[in-house]
Amino acid sequence: MIERNESNGPSGDGRAANQGISAEEPTRRSFVRGTAAAALGAALGALGQPRSAHAAGSDTLRIGLIGCGGRGTSAAVNALQADSNTKLTVMADIFADRIQQSRKTLLRQPVADRIDVPDDRCFSDFDGYKKVMESDIDVVLLCTPPHFRPAHLEAAIAAGKHVFCEKPVAVDAPGVNSVLRTVELARQKNLTIVSGLCWRYDLGVLATMKRIQDGAIGELLTIQENYLTNTLWHRGREPSWSEMEYQIRNWMYFTWLSGDHIVEQHVHSLDKALWLMNDQPPARCFGLGGRQVRSGEMWGHIYDHFAVCYEWPGGQKVFSHTRQMADCFNDVEDYVVGTNGTARVLAHEVAPRGGAAWKFTGERPSMYDLEHQALFAGLRSGQILNNGIYMSFSTMLAIMGREACYSGQSITWEQAMASTTSLSPTAYAWGDVPAPTVAMPGTTKAF
């Protein structure tokens, strides 16, 4: 089995994706066909005519992977499974040992015959990603720790590459705004950006969302987003590692690298809330959080629990709860309350008041495969997908929630988007870097 760095992992603008579903329980074929076609009506507007560089069905597409951890290795397998006329030809990671480990894992997979990555096409260190962009690949998979996503996405679109972009897309407001600028450039250049917010590709979730958005439970009133789960991996500390290496090897526990777990993991839940709200951002949020279990130095400076209330201009509220603690009650679900009933999105259940309950019973192929199938179907047809707006807004939803909890203040969407506070280090070099302090509500300033 390939290691995943998350407990739970949907395509195109949520509304656009649903427009392509003609049945309540869509088939794999109708989903891929519908999602690719729906991209033409997505939030970024109509795209231009396909470029001649778009691949015909008989063309072999070359793939590059940047970020060779568990998620990146899995994404490479998903991409190769999604289109049989593809091959992986170049890999990059900050750490050379991660590339070698990933390549060995890939060569044990059923897609091993399409792994064509010799040593001279493996690139490491901070600038390894630039070598990938200089290669003759068609599609690049961006799967590094989230901090690096804005720069890597900008470089990929500048180089004319189609992109699969893992979630989240940034850890701070300058990063989100950089991504939004790149998303617009991708639209102008007619280049693919498919997001790793994979629940938008899950057939059961798509069918459930369509029911809700078609009014099965009336007007939405509240949404409760739970992501209550266990702790994740820690790689320890080796005497030979500098502080920079230690932090990047254990990137989930440093906000500048991961955004904290409300951004790195809970973004999946917040993305579904945004989808239910027609991808329109909230007016403001406030919340609380802290470190009750993760109190030691090994856990960096992130929190182990957050609770945030998001308020929309129409009065709807999202109550968001996320926690990473061992030996506790776990629950990952989206509870939706409307004027005429309730729904549970991941359970695929809709219960109208006074009407017949509904539950999705159709097929459920891997959403991780489906997101890549949609990417390649759109690329080969010339109907290019661009998920950039919602992936950026969902990331910002998580970031503003984090800042509300870190500071203890109420944060507006406008404040969040206007922030110029960057979490980036002063330099990317091996050596000492500051060990960030734990945020203290009432003392720590937002952004």
N, C-alpha and C positions, 0 to 999 in steps of 0.2 A: 504494500500500500504506500501511496505517496503522502507525505506529511502535509496537512493543511494548517495554516496559521490562524484559522477562525472557526467558530462553531457553526455558523450559518452564513450562508452566502445570500434584477429583472431588467425592455430595450427600446430604443428610441424614446421620445417623449412618451410618458405613460398614456396620455390620451391618444396619441398617434398610433401607438402599438395596439391599443384596443380596437381602433377603427378597422384594422385588418382582420379581426376575428369574426367570422360569419356565423359561427355556432357557439352555443353556450359551453360546450366542452371541445375546444379546438384540437385538431390533430397536429402532429409535428409538422406535416407538410404545409397546412394552412397557416400555421404560426410563422414559419420561416418566410413563406411567400408574402403573407400579410404584413409582417414587420418590415420587410425590405421596401414594399410599396408604400407603406404608411410614412416612411421617412420623408417623402416628398412634401408632406403636409405638416411636418414637425415645427416646433417653435421657432427654429431658425429661418423658416421660410423656404420657398422653392429653391432647389439647387440647379445649377447650370447643366449644360449638356455633358454627358460622360466624356472624360478625357480619353485619348487613344491609349493611354497607359493602363487603363482598366483592363483586367485580364479577361479574355474569353474563356469559355468553359474548358478548353483544351490546354490552356497555358498553365505551366507549373508556377505556383506562387512561392517565393522564398520568404521565410520567416526569420526574424531575429528576436532573441529573448534578452531582456535587460532586467536583472533581478532573479537570481537562481536559487532562491529558497524554496520552501515547500509549495507556496502558492504559485510562484513562477514556473516551477517544474510541472505542476499540475496543469497550469494554463497552456504550456507547450503541448502536453498530451491532448488536452481538449481541442486546441487549434488544429492539430494534425488529424485527430479523429473527425473533425467537422468537415473537412474537405480532403478527399483522398489524393488530390493533385497538388499537394503542398510538401515542402520539406524545410526542416530547420537547418540553417546554414551558418549562424553566428550567434555567440552568446557573450554576455558581459555581466559582471558583478563586481562590487568593490573588492571582494575577497576571491582570490584565485582558487582557494580550496572549495568554495561553494560552487564554482563553475564545474570543477572536476567531479564533485559529489553528484551534482545535478546531471551531468552528462552520463555518468555511470548508471544512475537511476533510469534515465530515458532509454538507454540502450538495453534495458531489461523489459521495456514496455512493448505492447503489440505493434507500436508505430516505429520500432527501432530501425527498420529498413529505410526510414526517411529522416534519420538523424545524420546529417553530413556536416559535422563541426570538428574539423581538425584543430590541432593546437594553435596554428597560426590564425585561426578565426575565433579565438577565445581572448577576451580583453578584460583586464581587471584595473583596479585603482579608481580614483574619483573621476577620471576622464575617459574611462573605458567606453562609456556610452557613446562618445563622439565617434569612435571607430566603427561602431554599429551603424550610425547614421551615414558614415562615408561608404558603407558597403552597398552591394547591389540588391538588397532585400526589398520586398514589396510591402510587407507588414511587420510591425514591431509590437511586441508585447511588453508593456511597462508594468513591472511587478516588483519594484524596489520598495523599501520603506517609504511611506507617503511624503516625507519631506522633499524627496528628490523629484516628485512627480511633475511639478510645474516646469522645471528646467528641462526635464527629459521630453515632456510633451511638446514644449516650444521647439526644441531641437528636431524632433521627429517631423513635425508639420513643416518647419522651415526646409527640411531635407526632402519633402515630398513623399513621406511614408504614410501608409494607412496604419491606424493605431487601435490596439486593444488596450484600454487604460483601466488598471485596477483602481478600486476604491480605497480610501478617499483620495481626492485629487490634490489636496493641500493640507497644511496644518495651521495656516494663519490667513488673514484677510488679503495681504499682498499676494500670497500664493493663489488664492481663489481668483482674484482680479487678473492675475497673469494668465491663468487657465482660460478665463472668459475671453481675453484678447486672442489667445491661441485658437480657441473654438471658432471665433469669427474668421480668423485667417484660414482655418480648415474649411469653413463653409465657402469662402471665396475661391479656394484652390480645389474644391470638390474632393476632399480627402475624408476618409472614414475616421470617426471616433466612436468606438463602441465601449460602453462603460461596464466595469465589473460589478455593478450593483445588480446582481444576478437574479434577484427575486422578480424583476420586471420581465424575465424570460420564462419563469416557471408557469407551466400551463394551468395548474390548479389555482395559483395566485391570480393569473390573468383572468380566468373565468370568474373568480370570486370578485375581483375588482370591478369587472364589467357589470355584474349584478348590482353591486353597491352603487356604482356611478350611473347606472340606468334607473336608480330610484327605488330599488327593492325594499329598502328600509327607510325611505323618506329622505328628508334633509339631514345632513350630518350635524350632530351636536358635539360629541366628544369622541376622542380616540385615546385609548390607553396603550402605550407601547412598552412592552416588557422585554428586556434582554437581560435576564438574571441567569448567570452561568458560572462555570468553574474558572479557576485560574488557568493560565496558559504556560507555555514553556519559559525556561530561563537557562541560558547557556553558561552561567558561571563566569568566573574571571580567571584568566591565565596570567602568570607573572610577566610574560613577554608582551602582553597587550598594553598599549598606551591607553589613556583615558578615552581618547577618540574612538579607538578600536573597540574598547569595552562597551561604550555607549551604542555604537552602531550594531555590534553583535547582539546586544540586548535592547534593540531599538524600541520595543513596545513600551518600555518603562521610562522614556524620556519624551516630553511633550514636543520638543523641537523636531523629533523624528517621527513620532506616531500621531501626535495630536491628542494623546491620552485615549483611553479605550472608548470614551463616548464618541470620538471621531473615528478611530480605527475600526471599531467593531459595531457599535450601536448605530452607526450611520446607515446600516441596512434597515433598521426599524424606522429611523427618522425619514429615510427615503420613501418608505411605504406610506408614512403619514403625509409627506409632501405630495405624493402621487394621489392619495385620496382627496387632498385639497387642490386638485387640478394643477399641481406644480406651481402654485402661487405661494410666495413666502409669507411668514407670519408678521404681525406688527411688532411684537416684542416677546421677551421671555424673562423668567426669573427662576431661580432654583437653589438647590443645596447639594453638597457632596463633601467627601473627605476621604481620609485614610484611616480606617479602623483596624484592618488586618495587615495591610502592606505598610508596616511601620519601619522596616529595616532599610539599610542603605542599598541592599541588592535590588530593591524595587524602584530605584530611581526616585522620581518625585511625583509620579502620577497618583491619581485618586484610585480607590477601589469601589466607589459607589457614587452615582449621580441621580438626582431626581429633578426634572425640569418641567415647568409649565409653559407651554407656548400658546400665545393668544393670537388669533387671526382677526382681521378687521371686521368680519361678519359676526364675531362673537364666539366662534367655534374654538374649542381648546383641545390641545394634545397634552396628555400627562405622560411623561417619558421617564422610565425607570431602567437603569442599567447597573449591574453589579457583577464584579468578578471576585468571588470568594469560594473557598472550598467548603464542602460539607454543609451546604445551605440549600434551601428550597430553590429549585431552578424552574424557570418558565420563560419561553421565547414565543411570544404571540402578539398579535395586533387585535385588540378588542375595540369594535366600532359600534357606537350607539347613535341611532338616528331617531327621527320623530315617529317612525313607524316600525321599529324593530331593532335588532342587533345583528352583528356578524363577527366571526373570527376568521381572519384572513388566512393564516397558515393552516388552520383546521379545514379551510375551504367550506365553511358553513355560513349560511344566511338564514336568519329566522325573522321573517316579517311578522308583525303583530297581527293576529287574526287570520294569517294566511298559512299556506303550506311551507314547511321548512325545506331548504334546498342544500344539497351537499354535492360537491364535485366528485365524480367517480370515473373520470376519463384517465387516459394514459398519462404518465408523468416521466418522460425521459429526462435525463440530467439537464438541469438549467445551465450548468457549466458548459455542456456541449452546445446547447441551443444558442447561447449568446455568440459563440464563435460561428455556428452555422448561419446565423443572421448576418454576421459581418461578411462572411465569404459570399453568401447569396447576393447581398447588396453590391459587393464589389464586382462580382462577375456580371451582374445585370446592368451595372452602371447606375443603380438607384442607391446612392450612397447614404449610409446611416450616420447621423451626427447626434450623439446623446449628450453633448457638451453642456447644455443649459441645465438640465435637471441634475446631472452629476455634480455640477458646481454649486447649485443651490442647496442640495442635500448636504454637501460638505460644509457649507456655511451655516446651515441649520445646526449642525453638530458643534461647530466652532463657537457660535454665539451662545449655545447652551453651556459649553465648557467655561466660557468667560464669565457668564452669569454666576456659575457656581464658584469659580475661583475667586471672584471679587465680592460676591454677595449682593450684587447690584442688579437692577432691571436693565436689560439691554434691548435696544430697538434694532430692527433689521438695518435701518439707515446707518446707525452707529457702527454696526458690525461691518457693513460693506465699505464704509469710509475709513476704517482703521488703517493706519500705515505702520503699525507695529509688526516687525518681522522677527521670527524666531530663529533665523539663520545664524550660524556661527560666523565669526569675523573672517575665518579662513578654513578651507578644506585641506587639512594637513594632519599627518599622524603626529601625535603628541598630546600635551595636556590641553584640556578644554574645561571651562567652568562646570562644576557640578551644580545644576540648578537647585534652588530652594523650593520647598513645598509651598504652594499657594495657600494663603490664609485669608478667608473671607472677612471683609471689613477692613483689611489692611492692603491686600494685593489689589492693584489697579487693573480694571478690565483692559485687555489688549496692551 
